[in-house]
Structures are given as structure tokens and as C-alpha cells.
């Protein structure tokens, strides 16, 4: 699914889902998912790469802010941060 949606390797997460034509990669907080579904921006989706401790659904203590990245429709040199939780 990651290849089908052209998710850059640096944005790969541990889980992938598609909701209303948007791809969500990794442990994306529900607040960010809801914002995208309401606003319907022109993006592929959102990603929380890897498996950060303390992120939604992950055990362990959170270490610093959780950054949610945009999976852009057009490739970029570095992904934009959509939100910080």
C-alpha cells in the first residue's frame, strides 16, 4: 500500500490505513486525522514515521513532541510538519 500511494521511505510507519481517500501512516493522533477529514486538503495523507515511544497506541514514556508529517501529492526535499502533539 505504501508503494501504491508513493509514501517516501523516510515517512514509513508501522501501520497503514486509508480513510476517505486519505492515507494515514503510523501512529497518527486522532485529532490530526479528524482535522484532515474535515478540511479535505490536497494531500495524500499524514505520517508519524517509525514507532515513537508514547505515541497513541505505543507503550513507554513520551519523549518530546510528536511530529505529524504531510505526505504531499508532489515529492518534496523534506516533508512539512502538519502538527505537533
Biopython code that builds the backbone (N, CA, C, O; Angstrom):
import numpy as np
from Bio.PDB.StructureBuilder import StructureBuilder

atoms = [
    (1, "UNK", "N", (0.830, -1.192, 0.000)),
    (1, "UNK", "CA", (0.000, 0.000, 0.000)),
    (1, "UNK", "C", (0.877, 1.260, 0.000)),
    (1, "UNK", "O", (0.539, 2.254, -0.644)),
    (2, "UNK", "N", (2.006, 1.215, 0.725)),
    (2, "UNK", "CA", (2.908, 2.366, 0.767)),
    (2, "UNK", "C", (3.379, 2.734, -0.644)),
    (2, "UNK", "O", (3.421, 3.910, -1.005)),
    (3, "UNK", "N", (3.733, 1.718, -1.435)),
    (3, "UNK", "CA", (4.202, 1.957, -2.805)),
    (3, "UNK", "C", (3.076, 2.489, -3.682)),
    (3, "UNK", "O", (3.294, 3.380, -4.504)),
    (4, "UNK", "N", (1.886, 1.952, -3.512)),
    (4, "UNK", "CA", (0.729, 2.386, -4.303)),
    (4, "UNK", "C", (0.439, 3.873, -4.100)),
    (4, "UNK", "O", (0.031, 4.560, -5.036)),
    (5, "UNK", "N", (0.649, 4.369, -2.877)),
    (5, "UNK", "CA", (0.384, 5.772, -2.556)),
    (5, "UNK", "C", (1.643, 6.640, -2.611)),
    (5, "UNK", "O", (1.595, 7.818, -2.255)),
    (6, "UNK", "N", (2.764, 6.072, -3.054)),
    (6, "UNK", "CA", (4.033, 6.810, -3.186)),
    (6, "UNK", "C", (4.483, 7.447, -1.880)),
    (6, "UNK", "O", (4.882, 8.612, -1.856)),
    (7, "UNK", "N", (4.418, 6.682, -0.792)),
    (7, "UNK", "CA", (4.873, 7.183, 0.505)),
    (7, "UNK", "C", (6.393, 7.112, 0.532)),
    (7, "UNK", "O", (6.961, 6.029, 0.381)),
    (8, "UNK", "N", (7.072, 8.261, 0.723)),
    (8, "UNK", "CA", (8.536, 8.244, 0.784)),
    (8, "UNK", "C", (9.018, 7.350, 1.935)),
    (8, "UNK", "O", (8.380, 7.279, 2.986)),
    (9, "UNK", "N", (10.128, 6.686, 1.727)),
    (9, "UNK", "CA", (10.643, 5.749, 2.729)),
    (9, "UNK", "C", (10.834, 6.400, 4.098)),
    (9, "UNK", "O", (10.582, 5.767, 5.124)),
    (10, "UNK", "N", (11.275, 7.655, 4.122)),
    (10, "UNK", "CA", (11.511, 8.320, 5.411)),
    (10, "UNK", "C", (10.214, 8.596, 6.176)),
    (10, "UNK", "O", (10.259, 8.973, 7.347)),
    (11, "UNK", "N", (9.062, 8.412, 5.528)),
    (11, "UNK", "CA", (7.772, 8.607, 6.198)),
    (11, "UNK", "C", (7.062, 7.285, 6.496)),
    (11, "UNK", "O", (5.916, 7.292, 6.943)),
    (12, "UNK", "N", (7.721, 6.161, 6.256)),
    (12, "UNK", "CA", (7.101, 4.868, 6.539)),
    (12, "UNK", "C", (6.878, 4.708, 8.036)),
    (12, "UNK", "O", (7.752, 5.007, 8.850)),
    (13, "UNK", "N", (5.693, 4.231, 8.376)),
    (13, "UNK", "CA", (5.351, 3.911, 9.755)),
    (13, "UNK", "C", (5.075, 2.427, 9.867)),
    (13, "UNK", "O", (5.279, 1.668, 8.920)),
    (14, "UNK", "N", (4.608, 2.023, 11.037)),
    (14, "UNK", "CA", (4.389, 0.592, 11.264)),
    (14, "UNK", "C", (3.016, 0.122, 10.803)),
    (14, "UNK", "O", (2.832, -1.070, 10.559)),
    (15, "UNK", "N", (2.062, 1.012, 10.680)),
    (15, "UNK", "CA", (0.707, 0.655, 10.251)),
    (15, "UNK", "C", (0.277, 1.612, 9.144)),
    (15, "UNK", "O", (0.696, 2.769, 9.117)),
    (16, "UNK", "N", (-0.556, 1.128, 8.239)),
    (16, "UNK", "CA", (-1.068, 1.963, 7.152)),
    (16, "UNK", "C", (-2.566, 1.743, 7.037)),
    (16, "UNK", "O", (-3.043, 0.609, 7.066)),
    (17, "UNK", "N", (-3.306, 2.844, 6.906)),
    (17, "UNK", "CA", (-4.742, 2.734, 6.677)),
    (17, "UNK", "C", (-5.184, 3.837, 5.727)),
    (17, "UNK", "O", (-4.537, 4.879, 5.623)),
    (18, "UNK", "N", (-6.281, 3.598, 5.045)),
    (18, "UNK", "CA", (-6.869, 4.600, 4.157)),
    (18, "UNK", "C", (-8.283, 4.876, 4.645)),
    (18, "UNK", "O", (-9.081, 3.961, 4.849)),
    (19, "UNK", "N", (-8.576, 6.168, 4.827)),
    (19, "UNK", "CA", (-9.908, 6.610, 5.239)),
    (19, "UNK", "C", (-10.316, 7.743, 4.307)),
    (19, "UNK", "O", (-9.597, 8.735, 4.184)),
    (20, "UNK", "N", (-11.452, 7.605, 3.656)),
    (20, "UNK", "CA", (-11.968, 8.639, 2.749)),
    (20, "UNK", "C", (-10.899, 9.140, 1.776)),
    (20, "UNK", "O", (-10.745, 10.348, 1.596)),
    (21, "UNK", "N", (-10.181, 8.247, 1.166)),
    (21, "UNK", "CA", (-9.142, 8.554, 0.171)),
    (21, "UNK", "C", (-7.873, 9.161, 0.749)),
    (21, "UNK", "O", (-6.988, 9.531, -0.022)),
    (22, "UNK", "N", (-7.740, 9.284, 2.059)),
    (22, "UNK", "CA", (-6.511, 9.768, 2.693)),
    (22, "UNK", "C", (-5.780, 8.596, 3.328)),
    (22, "UNK", "O", (-6.391, 7.713, 3.930)),
    (23, "UNK", "N", (-4.452, 8.605, 3.180)),
    (23, "UNK", "CA", (-3.619, 7.569, 3.767)),
    (23, "UNK", "C", (-3.055, 8.072, 5.086)),
    (23, "UNK", "O", (-2.563, 9.197, 5.170)),
    (24, "UNK", "N", (-3.128, 7.237, 6.114)),
    (24, "UNK", "CA", (-2.558, 7.564, 7.421)),
    (24, "UNK", "C", (-1.543, 6.482, 7.751)),
    (24, "UNK", "O", (-1.852, 5.290, 7.778)),
    (25, "UNK", "N", (-0.324, 6.936, 8.000)),
    (25, "UNK", "CA", (0.826, 6.056, 8.148)),
    (25, "UNK", "C", (1.373, 6.176, 9.565)),
    (25, "UNK", "O", (1.765, 7.263, 9.990)),
    (26, "UNK", "N", (1.401, 5.066, 10.296)),
    (26, "UNK", "CA", (1.941, 5.075, 11.649)),
    (26, "UNK", "C", (0.908, 5.495, 12.683)),
    (26, "UNK", "O", (-0.298, 5.423, 12.447)),
    (27, "UNK", "N", (1.403, 5.932, 13.827)),
    (27, "UNK", "CA", (0.562, 6.261, 14.983)),
    (27, "UNK", "C", (0.127, 7.727, 14.949)),
    (27, "UNK", "O", (0.511, 8.512, 15.816)),
    (28, "UNK", "N", (-0.666, 8.090, 13.958)),
    (28, "UNK", "CA", (-1.158, 9.467, 13.797)),
    (28, "UNK", "C", (-2.262, 9.717, 14.831)),
    (28, "UNK", "O", (-3.226, 8.955, 14.891)),
    (29, "UNK", "N", (-2.135, 10.777, 15.648)),
    (29, "UNK", "CA", (-3.171, 11.085, 16.632)),
    (29, "UNK", "C", (-4.522, 11.361, 15.971)),
    (29, "UNK", "O", (-4.593, 11.935, 14.884)),
    (30, "UNK", "N", (-5.583, 10.942, 16.644)),
    (30, "UNK", "CA", (-6.933, 11.080, 16.104)),
    (30, "UNK", "C", (-7.280, 12.541, 15.808)),
    (30, "UNK", "O", (-8.048, 12.810, 14.885)),
    (31, "UNK", "N", (-6.731, 13.485, 16.570)),
    (31, "UNK", "CA", (-7.006, 14.905, 16.321)),
    (31, "UNK", "C", (-6.557, 15.315, 14.921)),
    (31, "UNK", "O", (-7.259, 16.056, 14.232)),
    (32, "UNK", "N", (-5.402, 14.840, 14.507)),
    (32, "UNK", "CA", (-4.897, 15.168, 13.167)),
    (32, "UNK", "C", (-5.709, 14.468, 12.084)),
    (32, "UNK", "O", (-5.972, 15.051, 11.033)),
    (33, "UNK", "N", (-6.104, 13.229, 12.330)),
    (33, "UNK", "CA", (-6.937, 12.502, 11.367)),
    (33, "UNK", "C", (-8.248, 13.253, 11.161)),
    (33, "UNK", "O", (-8.671, 13.477, 10.027)),
    (34, "UNK", "N", (-8.887, 13.641, 12.261)),
    (34, "UNK", "CA", (-10.163, 14.358, 12.194)),
    (34, "UNK", "C", (-10.020, 15.676, 11.444)),
    (34, "UNK", "O", (-10.881, 16.027, 10.637)),
    (35, "UNK", "N", (-8.933, 16.413, 11.706)),
    (35, "UNK", "CA", (-8.712, 17.692, 11.017)),
    (35, "UNK", "C", (-8.618, 17.492, 9.507)),
    (35, "UNK", "O", (-9.201, 18.261, 8.742)),
    (36, "UNK", "N", (-7.892, 16.471, 9.077)),
    (36, "UNK", "CA", (-7.749, 16.209, 7.637)),
    (36, "UNK", "C", (-9.092, 15.822, 7.026)),
    (36, "UNK", "O", (-9.451, 16.312, 5.955)),
    (37, "UNK", "N", (-9.828, 14.954, 7.696)),
    (37, "UNK", "CA", (-11.116, 14.515, 7.151)),
    (37, "UNK", "C", (-12.116, 15.662, 7.068)),
    (37, "UNK", "O", (-12.958, 15.686, 6.171)),
    (38, "UNK", "N", (-12.030, 16.615, 8.001)),
    (38, "UNK", "CA", (-12.925, 17.780, 7.974)),
    (38, "UNK", "C", (-12.493, 18.807, 6.928)),
    (38, "UNK", "O", (-13.332, 19.344, 6.205)),
    (39, "UNK", "N", (-11.180, 19.086, 6.845)),
    (39, "UNK", "CA", (-10.669, 20.148, 5.967)),
    (39, "UNK", "C", (-10.496, 19.691, 4.513)),
    (39, "UNK", "O", (-10.577, 20.503, 3.591)),
    (40, "UNK", "N", (-10.260, 18.407, 4.317)),
    (40, "UNK", "CA", (-10.056, 17.830, 2.981)),
    (40, "UNK", "C", (-8.969, 18.552, 2.161)),
    (40, "UNK", "O", (-9.222, 18.997, 1.041)),
    (41, "UNK", "N", (-7.748, 18.663, 2.736)),
    (41, "UNK", "CA", (-6.663, 19.324, 1.998)),
    (41, "UNK", "C", (-6.200, 18.476, 0.812)),
    (41, "UNK", "O", (-6.501, 17.285, 0.731)),
    (42, "UNK", "N", (-5.473, 19.100, -0.095)),
    (42, "UNK", "CA", (-4.948, 18.410, -1.283)),
    (42, "UNK", "C", (-3.620, 17.744, -0.948)),
    (42, "UNK", "O", (-2.564, 18.172, -1.413)),
    (43, "UNK", "N", (-3.684, 16.699, -0.140)),
    (43, "UNK", "CA", (-2.506, 15.923, 0.244)),
    (43, "UNK", "C", (-2.853, 14.444, 0.099)),
    (43, "UNK", "O", (-4.020, 14.076, -0.037)),
    (44, "UNK", "N", (-1.823, 13.606, 0.131)),
    (44, "UNK", "CA", (-2.065, 12.166, 0.132)),
    (44, "UNK", "C", (-2.509, 11.728, 1.520)),
    (44, "UNK", "O", (-3.422, 10.916, 1.663)),
    (45, "UNK", "N", (-1.855, 12.273, 2.543)),
    (45, "UNK", "CA", (-2.209, 11.898, 3.906)),
    (45, "UNK", "C", (-1.211, 12.402, 4.919)),
    (45, "UNK", "O", (-0.499, 13.377, 4.683)),
    (46, "UNK", "N", (-1.168, 11.712, 6.070)),
    (46, "UNK", "CA", (-0.303, 12.090, 7.182)),
    (46, "UNK", "C", (0.512, 10.892, 7.645)),
    (46, "UNK", "O", (0.122, 9.740, 7.452)),
    (47, "UNK", "N", (1.663, 11.192, 8.266)),
    (47, "UNK", "CA", (2.529, 10.128, 8.753)),
    (47, "UNK", "C", (3.193, 10.494, 10.069)),
    (47, "UNK", "O", (3.602, 11.634, 10.288)),
    (48, "UNK", "N", (3.288, 9.496, 10.940)),
    (48, "UNK", "CA", (4.184, 9.533, 12.094)),
    (48, "UNK", "C", (5.148, 8.372, 11.846)),
    (48, "UNK", "O", (4.823, 7.219, 12.129)),
    (49, "UNK", "N", (6.338, 8.681, 11.314)),
    (49, "UNK", "CA", (7.270, 7.622, 10.927)),
    (49, "UNK", "C", (7.782, 6.815, 12.121)),
    (49, "UNK", "O", (7.854, 7.313, 13.245)),
    (50, "UNK", "N", (8.130, 5.574, 11.852)),
    (50, "UNK", "CA", (8.698, 4.712, 12.881)),
    (50, "UNK", "C", (7.665, 4.293, 13.908)),
    (50, "UNK", "O", (6.471, 4.206, 13.619)),
    (51, "UNK", "N", (8.149, 4.038, 15.113)),
    (51, "UNK", "CA", (7.280, 3.628, 16.215)),
    (51, "UNK", "C", (7.671, 4.409, 17.469)),
    (51, "UNK", "O", (8.238, 3.832, 18.397)),
    (52, "UNK", "N", (7.377, 5.720, 17.513)),
    (52, "UNK", "CA", (7.833, 6.546, 18.632)),
    (52, "UNK", "C", (7.181, 6.153, 19.958)),
    (52, "UNK", "O", (5.961, 6.003, 20.041)),
    (53, "UNK", "N", (8.002, 5.988, 20.988)),
    (53, "UNK", "CA", (7.502, 5.674, 22.323)),
    (53, "UNK", "C", (6.530, 6.744, 22.793)),
    (53, "UNK", "O", (6.749, 7.936, 22.576)),
    (54, "UNK", "N", (5.457, 6.307, 23.438)),
    (54, "UNK", "CA", (4.492, 7.243, 23.998)),
    (54, "UNK", "C", (3.506, 7.815, 23.004)),
    (54, "UNK", "O", (2.640, 8.602, 23.387)),
    (55, "UNK", "N", (3.612, 7.440, 21.724)),
    (55, "UNK", "CA", (2.630, 7.913, 20.742)),
    (55, "UNK", "C", (1.340, 7.117, 20.937)),
    (55, "UNK", "O", (1.364, 6.077, 21.595)),
    (56, "UNK", "N", (0.220, 7.575, 20.386)),
    (56, "UNK", "CA", (-1.042, 6.855, 20.573)),
    (56, "UNK", "C", (-0.908, 5.377, 20.191)),
    (56, "UNK", "O", (-0.516, 5.048, 19.071)),
    (57, "UNK", "N", (-1.237, 4.500, 21.133)),
    (57, "UNK", "CA", (-1.160, 3.067, 20.882)),
    (57, "UNK", "C", (0.190, 2.441, 21.180)),
    (57, "UNK", "O", (0.334, 1.222, 21.089)),
    (58, "UNK", "N", (1.181, 3.247, 21.534)),
    (58, "UNK", "CA", (2.515, 2.728, 21.852)),
    (58, "UNK", "C", (2.772, 2.865, 23.344)),
    (58, "UNK", "O", (2.402, 3.861, 23.967)),
    (59, "UNK", "N", (3.409, 1.851, 23.903)),
    (59, "UNK", "CA", (3.766, 1.917, 25.315)),
    (59, "UNK", "C", (4.993, 2.800, 25.494)),
    (59, "UNK", "O", (5.596, 3.260, 24.525)),
    (60, "UNK", "N", (5.342, 3.021, 26.730)),
    (60, "UNK", "CA", (6.525, 3.810, 27.034)),
    (60, "UNK", "C", (6.196, 5.262, 27.271)),
    (60, "UNK", "O", (5.092, 5.733, 26.998)),
    (61, "UNK", "N", (7.184, 5.951, 27.784)),
    (61, "UNK", "CA", (7.031, 7.365, 28.102)),
    (61, "UNK", "C", (7.328, 8.214, 26.871)),
    (61, "UNK", "O", (8.307, 7.984, 26.160)),
    (62, "UNK", "N", (6.475, 9.186, 26.637)),
    (62, "UNK", "CA", (6.657, 10.096, 25.504)),
    (62, "UNK", "C", (7.940, 10.895, 25.698)),
    (62, "UNK", "O", (8.212, 11.398, 26.789)),
    (63, "UNK", "N", (8.721, 11.004, 24.635)),
    (63, "UNK", "CA", (9.998, 11.736, 24.684)),
    (63, "UNK", "C", (9.929, 12.913, 23.727)),
    (63, "UNK", "O", (10.262, 12.789, 22.548)),
    (64, "UNK", "N", (9.502, 14.041, 24.235)),
    (64, "UNK", "CA", (9.420, 15.233, 23.404)),
    (64, "UNK", "C", (8.157, 15.260, 22.576)),
    (64, "UNK", "O", (7.320, 14.364, 22.677)),
    (65, "UNK", "N", (8.015, 16.294, 21.751)),
    (65, "UNK", "CA", (6.802, 16.439, 20.941)),
    (65, "UNK", "C", (6.711, 15.367, 19.850)),
    (65, "UNK", "O", (7.724, 14.896, 19.332)),
    (66, "UNK", "N", (5.489, 15.002, 19.523)),
    (66, "UNK", "CA", (5.222, 14.045, 18.454)),
    (66, "UNK", "C", (4.908, 14.836, 17.192)),
    (66, "UNK", "O", (3.913, 15.560, 17.142)),
    (67, "UNK", "N", (5.749, 14.700, 16.177)),
    (67, "UNK", "CA", (5.550, 15.443, 14.934)),
    (67, "UNK", "C", (4.807, 14.583, 13.917)),
    (67, "UNK", "O", (5.160, 13.429, 13.673)),
    (68, "UNK", "N", (3.768, 15.177, 13.331)),
    (68, "UNK", "CA", (2.959, 14.530, 12.298)),
    (68, "UNK", "C", (3.328, 15.201, 10.978)),
    (68, "UNK", "O", (3.237, 16.423, 10.852)),
    (69, "UNK", "N", (3.741, 14.407, 10.001)),
    (69, "UNK", "CA", (4.216, 14.936, 8.727)),
    (69, "UNK", "C", (3.177, 14.788, 7.621)),
    (69, "UNK", "O", (2.361, 13.867, 7.634)),
    (70, "UNK", "N", (3.225, 15.712, 6.666)),
    (70, "UNK", "CA", (2.370, 15.670, 5.483)),
    (70, "UNK", "C", (2.978, 14.711, 4.462)),
    (70, "UNK", "O", (4.174, 14.772, 4.178)),
    (71, "UNK", "N", (2.158, 13.838, 3.921)),
    (71, "UNK", "CA", (2.543, 13.061, 2.743)),
    (71, "UNK", "C", (1.984, 13.853, 1.566)),
    (71, "UNK", "O", (0.790, 13.800, 1.270)),
    (72, "UNK", "N", (2.868, 14.583, 0.907)),
    (72, "UNK", "CA", (2.465, 15.530, -0.134)),
    (72, "UNK", "C", (2.112, 14.834, -1.442)),
    (72, "UNK", "O", (2.599, 13.744, -1.742)),
    (73, "UNK", "N", (1.259, 15.489, -2.206)),
    (73, "UNK", "CA", (0.875, 14.977, -3.525)),
    (73, "UNK", "C", (2.041, 15.033, -4.500)),
    (73, "UNK", "O", (2.148, 14.193, -5.394)),
    (74, "UNK", "N", (2.918, 16.022, -4.329)),
    (74, "UNK", "CA", (4.120, 16.169, -5.147)),
    (74, "UNK", "C", (5.338, 15.938, -4.256)),
    (74, "UNK", "O", (5.376, 16.438, -3.132)),
    (75, "UNK", "N", (6.330, 15.196, -4.731)),
    (75, "UNK", "CA", (7.525, 14.935, -3.924)),
    (75, "UNK", "C", (8.211, 16.233, -3.491)),
    (75, "UNK", "O", (8.266, 17.204, -4.246)),
    (76, "UNK", "N", (8.732, 16.229, -2.261)),
    (76, "UNK", "CA", (9.459, 17.382, -1.733)),
    (76, "UNK", "C", (10.796, 16.910, -1.171)),
    (76, "UNK", "O", (10.982, 15.725, -0.891)),
    (77, "UNK", "N", (11.730, 17.861, -1.009)),
    (77, "UNK", "CA", (13.032, 17.516, -0.440)),
    (77, "UNK", "C", (12.917, 17.108, 1.019)),
    (77, "UNK", "O", (13.587, 16.179, 1.470)),
    (78, "UNK", "N", (12.065, 17.809, 1.750)),
    (78, "UNK", "CA", (11.834, 17.451, 3.147)),
    (78, "UNK", "C", (10.351, 17.642, 3.451)),
    (78, "UNK", "O", (9.753, 18.637, 3.043)),
    (79, "UNK", "N", (9.763, 16.694, 4.162)),
    (79, "UNK", "CA", (8.320, 16.766, 4.417)),
    (79, "UNK", "C", (7.961, 17.902, 5.365)),
    (79, "UNK", "O", (8.720, 18.228, 6.278)),
    (80, "UNK", "N", (6.799, 18.498, 5.139)),
    (80, "UNK", "CA", (6.286, 19.541, 6.022)),
    (80, "UNK", "C", (5.685, 18.904, 7.263)),
    (80, "UNK", "O", (5.145, 17.798, 7.215)),
    (81, "UNK", "N", (5.788, 19.620, 8.373)),
    (81, "UNK", "CA", (5.137, 19.186, 9.606)),
    (81, "UNK", "C", (3.701, 19.686, 9.570)),
    (81, "UNK", "O", (3.459, 20.879, 9.386)),
    (82, "UNK", "N", (2.752, 18.776, 9.744)),
    (82, "UNK", "CA", (1.333, 19.123, 9.756)),
    (82, "UNK", "C", (0.920, 19.589, 11.145)),
    (82, "UNK", "O", (0.199, 20.577, 11.284)),
    (83, "UNK", "N", (1.378, 18.876, 12.174)),
    (83, "UNK", "CA", (1.004, 19.201, 13.551)),
    (83, "UNK", "C", (2.056, 18.656, 14.502)),
    (83, "UNK", "O", (2.806, 17.738, 14.170)),
    (84, "UNK", "N", (2.094, 19.237, 15.681)),
    (84, "UNK", "CA", (2.943, 18.746, 16.763)),
    (84, "UNK", "C", (2.046, 18.498, 17.964)),
    (84, "UNK", "O", (1.279, 19.371, 18.370)),
    (85, "UNK", "N", (2.146, 17.311, 18.525)),
    (85, "UNK", "CA", (1.310, 16.939, 19.677)),
    (85, "UNK", "C", (2.192, 16.672, 20.881)),
    (85, "UNK", "O", (1.688, 16.345, 21.956)),
]
sb = StructureBuilder()
sb.init_structure("model")
sb.init_model(0)
sb.init_chain("A")
sb.init_seg("    ")
for serial, (resi, resn, name, xyz) in enumerate(atoms, 1):
    if name == "N":
        sb.init_residue(resn, " ", resi, " ")
    sb.init_atom(name, np.array(xyz, "f"), 0.0, 1.0, " ", f" {name:<3s}", serial, name[0])
structure = sb.get_structure()
